[in-house]
Amino acid sequence: MNSSETLVVSADRPTAASLLPVLEQHGAVHHSSAKRNIDGETATWIVAATLSGQALPHVLTFLSGVVGNGRVKKIKVGDWEVENPTKRDLELFRQITLKSLDDDRGGQEPD
């Protein structure tokens, strides 16, 4: 796993707004922007962030608590992308991320 990852989340406004403090808590540099429909209505919010690989599992845990009912439209991290993610999708990716971090440390606990 890279030492930093780029995360892109498409979500409704309340979900995007609730994600920002979580990103800030983990030291992520982030930007958000409204994506508008052709009629000018805001369809979704795009949040892009660069965060450490160590912070990614925490952010995925937060997102797994808010997915559902179309609140999160798409999540992209590196080569991994899923539309209309489920809790199971996010838990699977969180486990993959944790294993990758563990492999990078050679099975050693972080300092």
N, C-alpha and C positions, 0 to 999 in steps of 0.2 A: 504494500500500500504506500502511496506517495505520502510525504510528510505534510502535504496540504492537498485538499480536495476542493473542487468547485461543485457547489450544490445549486441546482435550479429547481424551484418549486412553483407550480402554478396552482393558485388556490383562491377561494373567495376572500373578500376583504377582511372579515374578522379573523380568519385563520392566518392570513398573511401578517396581520397586525400582532397576533399573539406569538408568532414565530420570531419576530424581531428581537424581543428581550432575551429569548433563549439563545439566539445567535450571539448577541452582545455578551451574555454571560460566559460564553465559551471563546470570546475574543475573535469572533469572525468579522471580517470586513464584508459588509453587505450593501445592497442597493435594491430598491423595489420600484416597480412601475406598474401603472394600470394598462391593461390590454383592452382596447375598446372594440366593440362590434362596429359594423359598417354604419349603424344608426347613431353612433357616438356614445352609446351606453357602455359602461364599464362591464366587461364580461368576466374578467378575472384579473388577479394581481399576480405579477411575476416577481419572485424574490430570488436574487442571485447572491451567493455568498461564497467567499473563500475561507475555509476553516481548516484547522489541523485535522489530520486523520484520527487523532485521539479524541477529538470533540464529536466526530461524525456519529458514533454510536449513541451519544446522548441526544443529539438532534433527531436521529431516527426514532428513538424511544418517545420523544415528545410528539413527533408526527404520527406515530402509530396510535397515540391517544386521541388524535383529532381527525383521522381519516374516516370516511363514511359519509353517506348522504351527499355525495358530490362536492364536499368541502375542499378536497385536495384533488386537483385534476391530473397533475403529472409531477413526477419527481425524477430528476436526472442527476446522477453523480458519476463523473467519469464516463465509462462506457455503459454503465447500468442506467436504464430508463424504463419507467413503468407508468402507464396511463391508468387513471382510476385505481390507485393502489389500495390494497387491503391491509389490515393489520398483519396478516400472515406474510404478505410480500415484504413489508418493512421489517418484520422480525427475522425473516430469512436473510435479508440483506444485512441486518445488524449482526447476525451471527457470522456471516461471511466476513464482514468488516473486522469483527473482534478476532477471528481466526487469523486473518491477514496481519493484523497488528501484532498478535502473539508470535506468528512466524517471523516477522521483521525483528522482533526482540530475541529471537532464538529460544522462546519459551521462558525467558527471564521476566520477572515482575518489573514494572516500570519503577524508576527511581523516585 
